[in-house]
Amino acid sequence: MKRIVVIGSANMDTTNYLNSNTFPDRLTSESCNDIYETTRVLGGKGANQAVSAALQSQGTDVGVSFIGCVGKDESGLKIVQSLKEKGIDYSAVKVLNTETDGRVIFVNKNGENQMFGYGNCIKQLSPEVVFNKRTEPILRDADVVVIQMKMPDDTIEEVVDYCDEHMVTLMIDPTPVEKSGLLAKKGLIDKATYLTPNEEEAYALAKYEEGMSLEDIKAELKNASREEILAVIEGLVRRHPNVIATLGDKGIMYYNPDKGLVHRNPYPTECIDSTGAGDTFNGTFAAAISRGEDLETSIDYALMNCANKVKEKGAQNGMQTYAETQRDLEAYNKKHNPNGKDTSDDDGTPEI
């Protein structure tokens, strides 16, 4: 059996849905009055990606393991139970004598979100937690390892070096943006098989390579036009063909060895809540690569699953199984491309 190993965070999300299209100060009475619904659901980028990968591996020869830390509380128990129900190997989850990490999330009427994290568990995801006798057989069997960058820096570096030494496919989700500089400063970017930054993270990575500080990057990003941002990201993708930049409503930008730079539009959808969309993309892509799909097909699956996920509230709600995504892709292609012809225009952008 092939195996995906996801290493990262597992949270309990408190999500506040707003009546407006903006994000007022979350501490003011104005923001409280703007909230029309509050939910508490499972989340965390690591757990989200593991769930997405597991759903996309149902009925295949791919298994999923999760390495992370949770608290010794009700939220931690719920997370472990959810992993078990999804068929995810949770034997390497460490239970700490603390509260499980959480996030406070605000989602506006456009489905866009702002997140504020809290907790201590992810800070305890040390190299000793990731590399020990219990995790050794899990990592030894890994075909694909997926990580984010909220864990300690030394853990990130050891995972990257392990995958590089053992020739394991490595996917890095370089979030949060504050940690993206580690990849540039330590020369880790090109050690990843795939790097999947969002728009802000991709821009920051490019500017970190130029030697800019995070403070200056954020100031520049705030004043840059969308066209200027995409131009900077294009430069990053051209320099690093392993980068797949996820751009929200602008789709994705990546490099295809046969086609060169490709800018793919997303599949049409109605966005209710974008929370977990990037995690859905990463988990789905990892599962497709593990199944042996090529780059383009893997991206097709990831984009279609994202289009369905954002129709529902919550980080993990709306994620599809492999069979469901396969069904929707076949239906879409039958309707929009019945003859199987190439629907890309001259610059490689699909006519969706």
N, C-alpha and C positions, 0 to 999 in steps of 0.2 A: 504493500500500500504506500502511495505517495503521502507526504505529510507537509502541511503548512503550520509553522509555529509563529504565533503572534505574541509579541512581548510588549507590554504597555499598561495603560491605566484602565481601571474599572470604577465607574462612578455611579452615584445616584443623582440624577438631574432634577432640579426644580425649575420648571419652565413657566414663564409668565407670557401670556399672549396679549398683545396690545391692540387697541382699536385704531391706532395711528400708523402712519408710514415712517415715522421717525423714532429715534431712541432718546427720550428725555432722560435727565439725570435719574438713575435708578433709586437714589436715596431721597428724592423729594416726594411730597404728597401728590404732586402732579403726575408723576410716573405711576404711583399706586392707584390713582383714580383712573388711569388709562388702561389698567389691566382688567380684562374681562374673563380670564380663565387662568388657573394655575394648576399644573400637574406635577406629579413626582413619578418619574419613570427611570428605568435602567439606562445607563449611558457609559461614557468613558471611551476615548478613541480606540484604545486597545481592544476592549470588549466588543465595541461596535464592529470593528474590523474582523474580529474572530467570528462573530455571529454572521456577518455578511458572507464570509468565506465558507462557513459551515453550511449555510442555506444553499449556497451555490455549488456545494460539493455533494449534496444529497443524490444518492443513486449512482455515484461515481466511485472510483478507487482512491479518492483523496480524503484523508483525515485531517482534522484541525486540533491543535493543542494551544492552550493559552498559558502564558507565564506572567504573573502579576501579583499584586498584593491587595488584599481587602481587609476591612476592619472586622473585629469580633463583635458585630452588632447585627441587627435585623437586615440592614441594607446589604451587608456582606453576605449573609446567608441567602438573600434573594438573588444576588449576582451569581453565586456558585450554583444555586438551583437552576437558574436560567441557562447557564453554560451546560449543565448536565442535560437539561431538556432538549437543547439544540444538538446534542451529540458531540459536544466539544470536550476533549480531554482536559480536565481541570486539576490533575494530580500535582501540578507544579505551582498551583496558586498558594501563596503563603498568607495565612491568617494572622494579623497583628492585633495586639491588645490595644486597639484604638478605634476611633470612628472611621467608617469608610469615607473615602473622598467624595466630594460632591461638586456640582457646578450650579450656579444660578444663571439661567438663560432667559433672554428677552427675545421674543419673535414678533416682528411687526406685521402689518397687513399684507406686505409683499412676500412674506415668508422668509425674509432676511433675519439674521440673528446676531446678537452680541452675547458673549459668554464671559463669566467671571468665575474662576476656579477657586476651590479651597480644599484643604485636606493635607494629610501627611503621608499617606500610603505610597504614592508614586515616588516620593523622595526616598523611600526605603527600598526601592527596587535596585539594589546594589549588585555589583558583579557576583557577590557571594550567593545572592538569591537566584540569579540567572544561571550561574555555572556551579553546579554541585552534583553530588551522586544521584539525586532524584531527577535532575534535569538532563543529565548526561545522555541517557538513551533517547530522550525526546529530541535533543539537538542533533545527535548522531544520525537520526532517521530523517532529519529535516531536508526537504527539497527546496522549500521557499521559507525564508524568515522575513517577517514584517515587523517594523518598529516605528515608533514615533520618538519625539525628542524631549518629552517631559521628564523622563527619567534622568538620573545623575549623569554627568558628562563621561565619567570613567566607565560607566556601564555601556553607554552608546559606543564609545571607542572600542571596548572589548568585543562587543557584538559584531561591529563592522570588521574588525581584524579577524575574528573567528570565521565569519562567512567568507572573507577574502582568502584566508589560508586553506579552508576546506572546500572552496569552490561551490558554495551554496548561494543560490539566487537570493539576493537581498533587496527588499523594497523598503525605502525610507520615506516616511511622511514627515517632512521637516517642520513640524509644528511643536511649540509656538514659535512665532517669528523671532522672538528674543533669543532663541537658541539656534537659529539658522546659521548664525555666524560661525558656529563650531565647525560646520561642514567645510566652509571656505578657509577658515584659519588653520584647520588641521589637515587640509587636503583630502577630506573624506568623500567629497562629492563623486569623484570618479570611481570610488570603490563600491558604490551602490550599483546594482544591476538596473534598478529603476528608482527614480527620485520623483515624488509626486507633490510638489508644492502647490498651494493655492496662489491666487494672484498676488497677494501681499507678500507671501513667502518667496515666490519666484523673483519678484522685484528686489526684495531685500538680499537674496542670494547674489544676484547680479551686482548689486551695489557693494556688498561686502567684499566681493572679489576686486572691486576698485579701491578698497581700503577705506570706505566710508564708515562712520560710526552709526549705531542704531538710531541715535537721536536725530542725526542729519538725514538718515534714510526715511524716517517717519515724517519729517518735515517736508522733504522733497516729494514723497508719495502723496501727501495731503494736497499739494498744489499741482500735481501732474495731471494732465488730461488722460483720458482712457487710451487714446491713440499713442501717447508718449509711453504709458505703462506697457502696452502691448509690444511696442518697439523694443523696449528694454528686455522684456521676457523673450522676445524672438531671438535677441542676441545671446541670451543665456542658453536657449535650446540649441542654437547653432554651435555653441562652444561645447555643450555637453549633451550629446545625443541620447543619453540615458534619462533625461528630464522629460516628464510628462506633466505639463502645467495645466492644472484644473482651473478654469476661468469662470465658473458659475454660469450665468446666462449667456456667456460668450463661448461656452463649450470647452474644448481643450486644445492645447498646442503641443506637438511632439515631432520627433524626427523619425521618418521611415527611410531605411537604407535604400529602398528602391525608388521612392517618390520624393525624398528630400523633406523639407519642412512642410508639415501638414497642420492646418487649422480646421478642426472639426466642430461643427455646430452641435448643440445638444438635441436630443429628440424632443418634439413638442410635448409640453406638459403644463399643468397648472400647479404652481408652487404654493403650497400651504405652509410648509415648514422645511427649511433647508438644513436643519440640524441633522448631522449624521450623513449628509450627502457625500462628502468627501470620503468618509469611512466606508460607505457603501461602495463607492468606486474602487477603493483600494482592496477591500475584501473580495469583491467580484473579480477584479483583475487578477489578483493572486490565485484565485480558484481556477480561472480560465487558463492561466499560464501553467498551473500544476497539471491540469487535464491534458495539456499538450497543444492548446490552441495557439495560432500565430498571433502576432501583435495586433493586427487589424481586427480580428475576430474577438480577441480579448477585450479590446476597447469597445467594440459593439456591445458586448454583454454588459460591461461596466456602465456605459452611458444609458442603456435601456433600463437597467436596474435603478440607476439614479433618478431617471424620469418618473419611475413609479414610486420610489421611496418618498420623494418630496410632496406627494399628494396627501400624505398622512402626517399627523402630529407625532412628535417623539423621535428620538435618535435611532431607534431600532425598528419602530413600526413602519410597515410599508416595504421592508426589504423582501425581495422575492427569492424563491427557490430557483435552482438551475432550470427545472422544467418550465416554470412560469416565465422566466426570461426568454428561454428558447422559444416558447409559444408566441410571445409578443413580438420577438424579432422576426419570426417566420411570417406572422400576420402583417407586420409593417412592410417587410420586403415584398410580400405578395401584392400588397396594395400599391406601393410606391415604385417598385422595381420589378415588375412581373416577368420581364425578359432577362433579368440577371445582368443587365448592362451596367457599365461603370457610370455612376451618377455624380462623380466628382467633376467640378468645373476646372478651369485651367490652373487655378492656384491651389487645388487640392481640397477645397471646401465642399463638403457634401451638400447637395441641394435638398435639404430636409424641410 
